[in-house]
Protein backbone atom coordinates (compact mmCIF):
# COMPACT_ATOMS: atom_id res chain seq x y z
CA UNK A 1 0.00 0.00 0.00
CA UNK A 2 1.22 3.47 -0.86
CA UNK A 3 1.41 6.23 1.72
CA UNK A 4 0.69 9.87 1.02
CA UNK A 5 2.89 12.49 2.53
CA UNK A 6 1.38 15.20 4.68
CA UNK A 7 2.35 17.86 2.10
CA UNK A 8 0.48 15.98 -0.67
CA UNK A 9 -2.64 15.77 1.50
CA UNK A 10 -2.41 19.47 2.41
CA UNK A 11 -2.09 20.43 -1.26
CA UNK A 12 -5.09 18.28 -2.19
CA UNK A 13 -7.19 19.83 0.59
CA UNK A 14 -6.37 23.34 -0.64
CA UNK A 15 -7.09 22.42 -4.26
CA UNK A 16 -10.41 20.60 -3.76
CA UNK A 17 -12.47 23.56 -2.47
CA UNK A 18 -11.08 25.78 -5.23
CA UNK A 19 -12.11 23.42 -8.01
CA UNK A 20 -15.39 22.33 -6.47
CA UNK A 21 -16.95 25.79 -6.40
CA UNK A 22 -15.07 27.35 -9.36
CA UNK A 23 -16.38 30.67 -10.56
CA UNK A 24 -15.01 32.84 -13.33
CA UNK A 25 -14.63 36.54 -13.92
CA UNK A 26 -13.40 38.07 -17.17
CA UNK A 27 -12.04 41.39 -18.27
CA UNK A 28 -10.53 42.87 -21.40
CA UNK A 29 -6.85 43.70 -21.58
CA UNK A 30 -6.27 46.40 -24.18
CA UNK A 31 -2.95 46.11 -25.99
CA UNK A 32 -1.71 48.85 -28.31
CA UNK A 33 1.33 49.92 -30.26
CA UNK A 34 2.23 53.14 -32.02
CA UNK A 35 4.59 52.83 -34.98
CA UNK A 36 6.44 56.05 -35.72
CA UNK A 37 7.77 56.98 -39.13
CA UNK A 38 11.54 57.06 -39.46
CA UNK A 39 14.18 57.25 -42.16
CA UNK A 40 17.93 56.74 -42.24
CA UNK A 41 20.60 57.49 -44.85
CA UNK A 42 23.87 55.79 -45.80
CA UNK A 43 26.21 57.14 -48.46
CA UNK A 44 29.06 55.96 -50.65
CA UNK A 45 31.34 58.72 -51.99
CA UNK A 46 31.25 60.10 -55.52
CA UNK A 47 34.91 60.50 -56.55
CA UNK A 48 36.04 62.36 -59.66
CA UNK A 49 39.10 61.27 -61.62
CA UNK A 50 41.78 63.79 -62.56
CA UNK A 51 40.69 66.76 -64.64
CA UNK A 52 42.68 68.88 -67.07
CA UNK A 53 41.90 72.54 -66.39
CA UNK A 54 40.71 74.41 -69.47
CA UNK A 55 40.62 71.20 -71.50
CA UNK A 56 37.88 69.95 -73.78
CA UNK A 57 37.27 66.68 -71.91
CA UNK A 58 34.72 66.36 -69.15
CA UNK A 59 35.69 64.74 -65.87
CA UNK A 60 33.69 61.69 -64.84
CA UNK A 61 33.22 60.22 -61.40
CA UNK A 62 33.54 56.78 -59.91
CA UNK A 63 29.92 55.90 -59.06
CA UNK A 64 28.64 56.67 -55.59
CA UNK A 65 25.35 55.84 -53.92
CA UNK A 66 22.77 56.99 -51.41
CA UNK A 67 20.77 54.30 -49.59
CA UNK A 68 17.57 55.53 -47.97
CA UNK A 69 15.67 53.32 -45.53
CA UNK A 70 12.24 54.52 -44.39
CA UNK A 71 9.33 52.96 -42.55
CA UNK A 72 7.25 50.89 -44.99
CA UNK A 73 4.74 52.99 -46.93
CA UNK A 74 6.14 56.38 -45.85
CA UNK A 75 6.57 58.83 -48.75
CA UNK A 76 9.79 60.85 -48.56
CA UNK A 77 11.76 63.40 -50.57
CA UNK A 78 15.55 63.07 -50.85
CA UNK A 79 17.59 66.26 -51.32
CA UNK A 80 21.29 66.66 -52.07
CA UNK A 81 22.03 70.10 -50.67
CA UNK A 82 24.79 72.37 -51.91
CA UNK A 83 25.61 74.41 -54.99
CA UNK A 84 27.33 71.62 -56.97
CA UNK A 85 30.80 73.15 -56.79
CA UNK A 86 34.05 71.74 -55.46
CA UNK A 87 36.20 74.13 -53.38
CA UNK A 88 39.94 74.25 -54.06
CA UNK A 89 43.08 76.31 -53.49
CA UNK A 90 42.82 80.06 -52.93
CA UNK A 91 39.01 80.00 -53.14
CA UNK A 92 38.93 78.43 -56.62
CA UNK A 93 35.75 76.50 -57.44
CA UNK A 94 34.96 73.79 -59.99
CA UNK A 95 31.37 73.15 -61.07
CA UNK A 96 30.05 69.59 -61.31
CA UNK A 97 26.78 67.83 -62.07
CA UNK A 98 25.15 64.85 -60.36
CA UNK A 99 22.88 62.20 -61.82
CA UNK A 100 20.82 59.78 -59.74
CA UNK A 101 19.72 56.55 -61.42
CA UNK A 102 20.66 58.10 -64.77
CA UNK A 103 18.58 61.29 -64.34
CA UNK A 104 19.98 64.79 -63.77
CA UNK A 105 19.74 65.89 -60.13
CA UNK A 106 20.06 69.67 -60.07
CA UNK A 107 20.66 71.63 -56.86
CA UNK A 108 17.42 72.23 -54.97
CA UNK A 109 15.55 69.36 -56.63
CA UNK A 110 14.30 66.32 -54.73
CA UNK A 111 13.80 62.68 -55.60
CA UNK A 112 10.61 61.05 -54.35
CA UNK A 113 10.87 57.64 -52.66
CA UNK A 114 8.39 55.38 -50.89
CA UNK A 115 9.61 53.58 -47.76
CA UNK A 116 10.17 49.83 -48.12
CA UNK A 117 10.88 49.02 -44.48
CA UNK A 118 14.15 47.15 -43.95
CA UNK A 119 14.91 47.12 -47.69
CA UNK A 120 16.85 50.32 -48.55
CA UNK A 121 16.12 52.30 -51.69
CA UNK A 122 19.35 52.86 -53.62
CA UNK A 123 20.02 56.02 -55.59
CA UNK A 124 22.98 55.16 -57.83
CA UNK A 125 25.02 58.33 -58.39
CA UNK A 126 27.23 59.44 -61.25
CA UNK A 127 28.75 62.83 -61.95
CA UNK A 128 30.51 65.00 -64.49
CA UNK A 129 32.79 68.02 -64.40
CA UNK A 130 31.97 70.15 -67.47
CA UNK A 131 34.88 70.82 -69.85
CA UNK A 132 36.53 74.21 -70.23
CA UNK A 133 36.81 75.28 -66.58
CA UNK A 134 40.06 77.22 -66.25
CA UNK A 135 40.97 76.71 -62.59
CA UNK A 136 44.04 76.42 -60.37
CA UNK A 137 45.59 72.95 -60.05
CA UNK A 138 45.17 71.26 -56.68
CA UNK A 139 42.80 69.23 -54.56
CA UNK A 140 39.09 70.13 -54.68
CA UNK A 141 36.34 68.83 -52.44
CA UNK A 142 32.70 69.25 -51.49
CA UNK A 143 30.64 67.80 -48.63
CA UNK A 144 27.02 67.88 -49.80
CA UNK A 145 24.40 67.13 -47.16
CA UNK A 146 21.82 64.45 -47.96
CA UNK A 147 18.44 65.36 -46.44
CA UNK A 148 15.38 63.13 -46.30
CA UNK A 149 12.09 64.90 -45.61
CA UNK A 150 9.22 62.62 -44.57
One Martini backbone bead per residue (centre of mass of N, CA, C, O) as a GRO file, in nm:
protein
  150
    1UNK     BB    1   0.099   0.035   0.019
    2UNK     BB    2   0.044   0.374  -0.023
    3UNK     BB    3   0.181   0.675   0.089
    4UNK     BB    4   0.099   0.990   0.204
    5UNK     BB    5   0.191   1.290   0.235
    6UNK     BB    6   0.127   1.576   0.405
    7UNK     BB    7   0.170   1.768   0.157
    8UNK     BB    8  -0.028   1.628  -0.038
    9UNK     BB    9  -0.282   1.662   0.136
   10UNK     BB   10  -0.275   1.969   0.163
   11UNK     BB   11  -0.295   2.031  -0.138
   12UNK     BB   12  -0.565   1.886  -0.187
   13UNK     BB   13  -0.734   2.056   0.018
   14UNK     BB   14  -0.690   2.327  -0.133
   15UNK     BB   15  -0.794   2.240  -0.423
   16UNK     BB   16  -1.085   2.133  -0.390
   17UNK     BB   17  -1.248   2.396  -0.322
   18UNK     BB   18  -1.167   2.548  -0.580
   19UNK     BB   19  -1.296   2.344  -0.790
   20UNK     BB   20  -1.584   2.298  -0.682
   21UNK     BB   21  -1.644   2.639  -0.676
   22UNK     BB   22  -1.605   2.751  -0.962
   23UNK     BB   23  -1.533   3.066  -1.086
   24UNK     BB   24  -1.579   3.353  -1.316
   25UNK     BB   25  -1.379   3.618  -1.449
   26UNK     BB   26  -1.377   3.898  -1.676
   27UNK     BB   27  -1.158   4.078  -1.904
   28UNK     BB   28  -1.002   4.351  -2.074
   29UNK     BB   29  -0.701   4.368  -2.259
   30UNK     BB   30  -0.532   4.630  -2.370
   31UNK     BB   31  -0.347   4.653  -2.682
   32UNK     BB   32  -0.072   4.864  -2.794
   33UNK     BB   33   0.065   5.048  -3.086
   34UNK     BB   34   0.319   5.275  -3.201
   35UNK     BB   35   0.418   5.376  -3.520
   36UNK     BB   36   0.696   5.536  -3.635
   37UNK     BB   37   0.842   5.741  -3.841
   38UNK     BB   38   1.141   5.657  -4.041
   39UNK     BB   39   1.482   5.756  -4.135
   40UNK     BB   40   1.775   5.662  -4.330
   41UNK     BB   41   2.132   5.720  -4.413
   42UNK     BB   42   2.356   5.613  -4.677
   43UNK     BB   43   2.695   5.649  -4.806
   44UNK     BB   44   2.877   5.683  -5.119
   45UNK     BB   45   3.122   5.808  -5.281
   46UNK     BB   46   3.201   6.070  -5.512
   47UNK     BB   47   3.469   6.026  -5.752
   48UNK     BB   48   3.694   6.208  -5.919
   49UNK     BB   49   3.896   6.235  -6.152
   50UNK     BB   50   4.105   6.370  -6.333
   51UNK     BB   51   4.165   6.717  -6.444
   52UNK     BB   52   4.180   6.939  -6.720
   53UNK     BB   53   4.238   7.250  -6.732
   54UNK     BB   54   4.063   7.388  -7.009
   55UNK     BB   55   3.962   7.152  -7.137
   56UNK     BB   56   3.751   6.928  -7.345
   57UNK     BB   57   3.719   6.736  -7.111
   58UNK     BB   58   3.541   6.553  -6.909
   59UNK     BB   59   3.463   6.468  -6.584
   60UNK     BB   60   3.449   6.164  -6.412
   61UNK     BB   61   3.287   5.938  -6.193
   62UNK     BB   62   3.283   5.738  -5.941
   63UNK     BB   63   3.049   5.568  -5.821
   64UNK     BB   64   2.778   5.630  -5.614
   65UNK     BB   65   2.565   5.641  -5.306
   66UNK     BB   66   2.218   5.623  -5.186
   67UNK     BB   67   2.069   5.502  -4.884
   68UNK     BB   68   1.719   5.457  -4.817
   69UNK     BB   69   1.545   5.419  -4.501
   70UNK     BB   70   1.196   5.349  -4.455
   71UNK     BB   71   0.909   5.326  -4.353
   72UNK     BB   72   0.662   5.159  -4.455
   73UNK     BB   73   0.482   5.378  -4.680
   74UNK     BB   74   0.671   5.625  -4.670
   75UNK     BB   75   0.692   5.932  -4.788
   76UNK     BB   76   0.978   6.083  -4.964
   77UNK     BB   77   1.243   6.335  -4.976
   78UNK     BB   78   1.545   6.376  -5.164
   79UNK     BB   79   1.834   6.569  -5.082
   80UNK     BB   80   2.110   6.760  -5.239
   81UNK     BB   81   2.294   6.970  -5.106
   82UNK     BB   82   2.407   7.251  -5.269
   83UNK     BB   83   2.604   7.402  -5.557
   84UNK     BB   84   2.793   7.216  -5.731
   85UNK     BB   85   3.085   7.266  -5.585
   86UNK     BB   86   3.434   7.272  -5.574
   87UNK     BB   87   3.683   7.328  -5.342
   88UNK     BB   88   3.991   7.514  -5.350
   89UNK     BB   89   4.245   7.691  -5.407
   90UNK     BB   90   4.207   8.016  -5.333
   91UNK     BB   91   3.879   7.979  -5.389
   92UNK     BB   92   3.843   7.779  -5.591
   93UNK     BB   93   3.605   7.657  -5.846
   94UNK     BB   94   3.416   7.354  -5.936
   95UNK     BB   95   3.196   7.234  -6.146
   96UNK     BB   96   2.910   7.005  -6.109
   97UNK     BB   97   2.736   6.699  -6.170
   98UNK     BB   98   2.431   6.508  -6.097
   99UNK     BB   99   2.327   6.164  -6.099
  100UNK     BB  100   2.022   5.969  -6.058
  101UNK     BB  101   1.952   5.698  -6.215
  102UNK     BB  102   2.028   5.879  -6.492
  103UNK     BB  103   1.931   6.152  -6.361
  104UNK     BB  104   1.913   6.462  -6.316
  105UNK     BB  105   2.044   6.655  -6.011
  106UNK     BB  106   1.964   6.937  -5.915
  107UNK     BB  107   1.975   7.192  -5.732
  108UNK     BB  108   1.686   7.165  -5.511
  109UNK     BB  109   1.611   6.890  -5.583
  110UNK     BB  110   1.399   6.603  -5.572
  111UNK     BB  111   1.348   6.262  -5.460
  112UNK     BB  112   1.112   6.023  -5.476
  113UNK     BB  113   1.005   5.804  -5.207
  114UNK     BB  114   0.917   5.469  -5.081
  115UNK     BB  115   0.893   5.295  -4.820
  116UNK     BB  116   1.045   4.944  -4.743
  117UNK     BB  117   1.180   4.932  -4.484
  118UNK     BB  118   1.455   4.727  -4.467
  119UNK     BB  119   1.463   4.809  -4.766
  120UNK     BB  120   1.663   4.984  -4.946
  121UNK     BB  121   1.700   5.276  -5.136
  122UNK     BB  122   1.874   5.319  -5.439
  123UNK     BB  123   2.100   5.580  -5.535
  124UNK     BB  124   2.265   5.607  -5.824
  125UNK     BB  125   2.575   5.770  -5.879
  126UNK     BB  126   2.677   6.038  -6.093
  127UNK     BB  127   2.939   6.239  -6.268
  128UNK     BB  128   3.035   6.579  -6.379
  129UNK     BB  129   3.287   6.779  -6.542
  130UNK     BB  130   3.294   7.040  -6.714
  131UNK     BB  131   3.433   7.172  -6.965
  132UNK     BB  132   3.653   7.465  -6.956
  133UNK     BB  133   3.778   7.494  -6.670
  134UNK     BB  134   3.978   7.762  -6.539
  135UNK     BB  135   4.187   7.628  -6.297
  136UNK     BB  136   4.350   7.553  -6.023
  137UNK     BB  137   4.562   7.348  -5.913
  138UNK     BB  138   4.438   7.071  -5.713
  139UNK     BB  139   4.242   7.020  -5.443
  140UNK     BB  140   3.897   6.910  -5.441
  141UNK     BB  141   3.587   6.979  -5.248
  142UNK     BB  142   3.285   6.825  -5.109
  143UNK     BB  143   2.990   6.843  -4.865
  144UNK     BB  144   2.707   6.706  -4.913
  145UNK     BB  145   2.380   6.712  -4.801
  146UNK     BB  146   2.162   6.464  -4.695
  147UNK     BB  147   1.805   6.485  -4.727
  148UNK     BB  148   1.511   6.367  -4.544
  149UNK     BB  149   1.168   6.411  -4.616
  150UNK     BB  150   0.865   6.289  -4.403
   0.00000   0.00000   0.00000
